[in-house]
């Protein structure tokens, strides 16, 4: 088994949505760059984008965040209920 280091793992996550757990708090965003001693993260919040440089020595963990489609209380996504009810109405009128 080969031993992986932080840089190898972080490079696998480039251009992906990640969560970075540090000694100073948690940060979520798109991993833009992995340098020798910092990573660069594009973080979205409050209607604006911020670019953060996080020192690698402060990182406790980094992992990919799965983006998800918001679902309603019955598990349907936006627009799915209207489409299925319209299809049902049109098929019942034939």
N, C-alpha and C positions, 0 to 999 in steps of 0.2 A: 504494500500500500504506500502511495506517495504522500508526502507531507505537504499540505497546502498552506500558503501564508496569506495574510490579509490582502495583499495586493492582487494575488491571483483570484481570490474570491470576489473582491470588489470589481475587478475587471469583467467578470462574468455578469455583473449587475449593471454595467454601463448602459445608459439610455433607458433604464427601467425605473419604475416607481419603487422607492425603498423607504424603510424606516431606519433611522440611525439612532441608536441608544448611546448616549455619552454620559460622562460624569457630570455634565452641566444640564442635562435634560434630553428629551427626545425630539427628533426632527424628522419630518416626512417630506418627500419631494422626489424629483427626478435626478438621478445621479448623472452629472454631466462630465466629470473628469476625476481621475485618480492620479494624484501626484505622489512624490516621494514621502512627503510628510503631511499632506492635506488632501481632503476630497472636496469637490465642489458640487453643491446640491442646489437645484432650483426648487424653491419652496413656494407654494401658492397659499395665500390666505388673505382674508379680508379684501378680496377683489383686486389684489395686486400680486405680482411675482417678486420674490426676493432671491438673490443669489448668495448662498452661504458658503464660506470656506471653513471646514471643520478639521481641526488637527487630528491626525490619525491616532496619536498617543492618548487622546481623551475618549476614543471610541471603545465601548464595551461590546456592542453587537451591531450588525447590519444585516438586514434581511429584506427580501422582496415583499412588497405590499400588493396584493391582488386587487386590481380595480374591479368594482362591481357596479352592476346596473341597479339603481334604486327599485325596490319592489314595494307594492302596496300591501295591505294587511292580509290579502288572500294569496300572495305570491305572484301576482301579475305585475308586469312592468307597465310604465306609462304607455297608453294607447292600445294595449293588448285587449282590454275589456271591450272597448268600442268596436274594434275590428271583429272580434268574435261575435258580438251581439248583432252587428250589421250583417255578417255572413249568415247568421242563424235566421234573421228576418227575411233576407232575400231568398234563402233556400226553402223556407216554409211557405212563401207565397207562390212557388212553382207547382 
